[in-house]
């Protein structure tokens, strides 16, 4: 069991005489602790304010990716930060701003250019910790996009472009008409020349509390639908982890308010915890797949190829084919 690594271990000098702290273990500990304490670090409300949302670097204007999305989003709850703008001391200085005295930085991972799981620590500050960053500050009110204020235009574009096979209120030979889920192609390896499957079963919009809840569940299933299209498969708990995180990040990109029901999260947390205990790199490669899926789905809608991402994440998501895509066991995957 690794000792608990604290943020100050990276910006104090006390570790110089000892073994430097391992950023990979730190990332794993921080996200695991957040989940164990009931926080969901990928769940960020959809805001009206353009200075709120997914964490973004102030110098490049690029969105942080990979595990940094989770590390920075978690501070919105733990530290009360609301601005999406972040940067190192040098980043803020480049726009003529200065970090205030005695501010504690947030530790994130700097991805190395080579493929693999090699990351280095990086210290960043939120706009709330900076002098001269007024135009990057969040508005004082906490107005969020409500379910009845959304036109869902981007969501409509997403569905129209990808045209997944969605079957409403019909079920199939295995599931009833009130079930929501993606049916994987069989055989999976034969896609697109599979015999059966590769469709989404959904309840119609009127069966949900709101249109936003309906589309949130649909985004979750579209992440699953993207698995075979991104040449990725893993055990069911990991698939659900990627789908849960992907659903929320896609919702922020498409302005779809999140479903307030956390039943699915609570259900799968007990399956995730043993995996988190076994693999200290799980968040690195799981988030690589989340980014891969989001790029696949959003590229034709938001012109992702023209957008700037701050992190060059070259981590390749781990692919593991076990007895079948719906197999619940994860023991053979490690």
N, C-alpha and C positions, 0 to 999 in steps of 0.2 A: 504494500500500500504506500503510495507516494505521500510525502508530507504536504500539508496545505500550503500552497504558494500564495502569498499576499501581493496585492498591486505594488505596495511600497518596496518589495524585493527587487523590482525592476528599476525604480528611480532613486533608491538609496544606494549608498556605496558599500553597505555592509557585506554584500555577497561577493565582493571582489576577492576576498581572501579565501572564500569557499567555492564550491561548485556553483557556476551561474545557474539561476533558475531556468527550468525548461518551459518555454512558452507553449509548447504543445500540451503539456500536462496542465499548465495554468488555464488554457482555453477550455480544456475538458472539464476541469474542476469548476470554473465559473459558470458554465452553462448547466452542468449537472446540479450544482447548488441552487441555481435559479429555479430549475424545474422541481427540485425537492421541496423548495419553499413556496411552491404554488404559483410562481410567476411563469408566464409563457413569453419568452423573450422575442418571439417572432410575431406576436400579436400587438400591432400598433393601430390605433384608430385612424380612419380615413379623415383627414382634416380639410377645412376650407383654406387654411393659411398655406401659401406656397412655401413658407419657410419651415413647415413641418413635413414629416413623412420619413421615407427611408433615408438613412444616414448618407451624407454627401460630403465630399471633400471641398473645402472652400477655395483652394487654389486651382484645382483641375476642373471643378464642376462635375466630377464623376462620382457615381454612386459606389459606395463600398460594397464589396461582395464577400461571398464565402462566410466564414465564421465571424467576420467583423460585423456583418449585419446583425447577428445575434448579440454580440458583445455590446455594441453601441445602442441597439434598441432597448436592451435591458436597463440601461442607465436612465431611460425616460421614466422608469418606475422607481429605481433605487435612488436616483439623485434629483428627480424632478425636472430634468432637462426637457425642453420642448422643441428647441430649434434642431433642424436636421443637419446643420452645418458643423463640420468638424475639421480639425487640422493640427499639424504639429506646430511647434513654436515657429519654425521656419515658414510654414504655410501661412500662418496668420501675419507674420512680418512681411511676407511678399505682397499683401494687400494693404499694408500700412496700419495694421492693428497689432496690439501687444497683449500677451497673456497677463492677466492680473497677478499680483504677488500672492504667494502661498496657495496657489491653486493646485489641486491634486490631479494629475493626468489620468486618463483612462488608457489601460494597456490593451492594445490590439495586436494582431499578427500582420507582419509584413511578408508577403509571399515572395519567395525567391523565383528567379526567372526559369530555373530548371524544373522539370517535372519531378513529382515526388511529394513527400510530405514535409519538406524543409521550409520552415517559417522562422522569422526573427521577431523579437518584440519591437513594438513601435508605440510611442507615447503621444496621445492626441488630446486636444482640448475642445470643449463645446463652445459655441458662440456666447453662451451665458457666462463663460469664464474669461472673457476677452474685452479689453478696452478698444473702442473704435469699431465695434462690430454691430452697430445699431441696425444697419440694413439687413442683417442676417438673423435678427432676433424674431422669435415667434410673437404673434399678437398677444396682448394681455388676456383676451377672452379665450376660452377653451372650446370654441365652436367646432363641432364635428359634423361631418356630412351625415344627415339622417336618412333613413331608408326611403322616405317619401320625397327626398330632394334630388334623387339621382335619375339621370335619363338612361343610363346603362348603354349608351351608344357604343363605347369601346367594347363592351362585352358582346354586343350584337355583332360587331365587326369580327371579333375573335371567332365566334361560332360560325359566322358566314364563311370566313376564309378557310378554316380547318374542316368544317362540315363533318364532325364526328357523327357516327350512327347512334343517335339518342332515341330511345324508345320509351315513351311516356305511358305510365299507368297500365302496362300490359304484363310485366313480369316475363318469366320464361319457365322452362321445365323444372328449374331448381328454385326459383325465387318468385314470390308473389308480387302483385302489382303495387304494393306499398313499400317495396325495397328499392334503395338507391345504391348503385354500385357499378363498377366496371367489370365486364366479363372478358377475361383474357383470351386471346386467340389460342386455339388448340389445333395442332401442336404449336407451341409458342415459337419455336425455332423456325417454323415454316412460313411465318408471316412475310409477305402478304398472301401467300398461297396456302393459308390455313383452311381447315375444314369448317370450324365453327368459332363462335365468339367474336371478340373485338367490337363490342358495342357497350353502350352505357344504358342501364336501366334507371329511370328517374320517375319520381312522382311529379305530376304537373304542378305548375306554379301555385294554384289555389290550395294545394295541400300543405303549403308552408306558411309560417307566420307572416312572412314578408317576401317580396320579390328579391330582396338582397339575400335572404337566407337561401332561397332557391338557387340563385346564381353562385353563392358561396359553395354549396354542395356540388354544383356542377363543375366549378373550378377544381375542387378536390378530385373529382372523377376524371377530369381532363388531364390532371397530372398523371394519374394511373394510365390513361389512354396514351400518354406520351412515352411510357416506359419502352414499349416495343419499338417505337419510332426513334428513340434515342439509343437503342441497342443496350438497354440496361434492365437488369432484373436482380432482385434480392429476395430474402425471406419476407414474409408478410409484415412483421413489425417494422422493418426498415422501410418497406414500401409505404406504410402508413405514416411514418415519421416524415419522409420526403413529401408525401401528399399534403400533410397538415401544414408544414412550413410553406410549401409552394402555394397552397391555396391562399394563405394570408399575404404573401409577397405579391402574388398576381392581383389580389384584390386591391392592394395599395396602388399598383401600377395602373389598374383599370378603373379606379374609383368605385369599387364595389364594397360597401360597408360590410364588415365582418359579421358572421353569425355569432350571436352571443352564447349559443349553446355549446358548452365545453364537454359534452358527454363523450364524444369520440376521443378527445384528448385524454380524459381521465381513464377511459377504457384501455387505451394502449400504453399508458405510462407504466403500468405494471409489467408489460412485456419489454418496454424500452430499458427499464432500469438494469436488468441483468446484462443487457448488451453494453450499456454505458460502463458497467463494471468490468467487462471483459476487454474493451477496446478503447484506448485513450485517443485514438485518431478518428473515432467514428464521426464526430461532428465535421471534421475537415473534409472527409470524402463524401459524407451525406450532403453537406452544403454544396459541394461541387456538382452533385447531381441536381440539386434544387436549381442552381444557376443554369445548368445545362437545359433543363426543362423550361425554365422561364424564358431563356433565349429562344428556344425552339418555338414556343407558343407566341411570344410577343414580337419577334423579329418582323414579321410582315405587317403587324398592326402599328407598332410604335417606331419602326425603322431603327431597331436596336443597333444595326451595323453603323449607323451614323451617330449613335449616342456614345458618351464617354463613360467608361468605367475606371474607377481609380485603382482598383486592385487587379493585377495581372495574375489571376489564379490558374496555375497550370496543373493543379492536382487532378488526377484522373479518378473519377468515382469508381469504387470497387464494384465489380459485377460478379455475382455468384448465382449460378443456376443449381438449385438443389432438386428435390424430387418433383417439384412442380411450383408454379408461381403462387399458388394459394396455400402452400405448406406453411403451417404455423410455427414449426420448430426452427430455431436459429442455431442450434448446436453445430450442425454440419457447415455452417457458414463461416466459422472461425477456426 
